[in-house]
């Protein structure tokens, strides 16, 4: 499968790139600065592109079978770029003739109990709130898109670790383990993303993955 991947140089995006390549897919990594992606592979193509520009998105996705976005504004970027990217991706992917769009989302919009989202709890860190709210707004943009989209929200804690190949999936509720913790490694999150791409079970929907 030919996959255009936005945000391939990031913590999650780089794991998605490796997972896709290990499964034999052909990956076109799209970023403003392709040199930032150190990964080298015969089936990896690095191209310059801008996830905030619909025309740039269109040019990057032409001829691809699917698009995955792991776009993030970075620690010093504008959280609202997440919303801008959502709108640009929806427009650009559609114009590029690609039907399948998978997106790395945020955990803040998941419910900890009916009617209460994680981002709205007292314990949610104030510093993370702007990006969490931006991811929530971005989901609304995908829900209104005329595309075969999927939004994968991580556990509350996602960080580099081990690829076990084992994880649980859920819908709109935050998943926790027996200790009440919500976590997943970036490697297993990438596996969940590629599993969804290869065997779709959440078309036009949000789902989450955690241990």
Secondary structure as GFF3:
##gff-version 3
##sequence-region A 1 211
A	DSSP	beta_strand	2	6	.	.	.	ID=ss1
A	DSSP	alpha_helix	11	22	.	.	.	ID=ss2
A	DSSP	beta_strand	26	31	.	.	.	ID=ss3
A	DSSP	three_ten_helix	34	36	.	.	.	ID=ss4
A	DSSP	beta_strand	44	48	.	.	.	ID=ss5
A	DSSP	alpha_helix	54	61	.	.	.	ID=ss6
A	DSSP	beta_strand	66	69	.	.	.	ID=ss7
A	DSSP	alpha_helix	81	95	.	.	.	ID=ss8
A	DSSP	beta_strand	100	104	.	.	.	ID=ss9
A	DSSP	beta_strand	111	113	.	.	.	ID=ss10
A	DSSP	beta_strand	116	117	.	.	.	ID=ss11
A	DSSP	three_ten_helix	118	120	.	.	.	ID=ss12
A	DSSP	alpha_helix	126	143	.	.	.	ID=ss13
A	DSSP	beta_strand	148	153	.	.	.	ID=ss14
A	DSSP	beta_strand	157	159	.	.	.	ID=ss15
A	DSSP	beta_strand	168	170	.	.	.	ID=ss16
A	DSSP	beta_strand	183	185	.	.	.	ID=ss17
A	DSSP	alpha_helix	186	198	.	.	.	ID=ss18
A	DSSP	beta_strand	205	210	.	.	.	ID=ss19
###
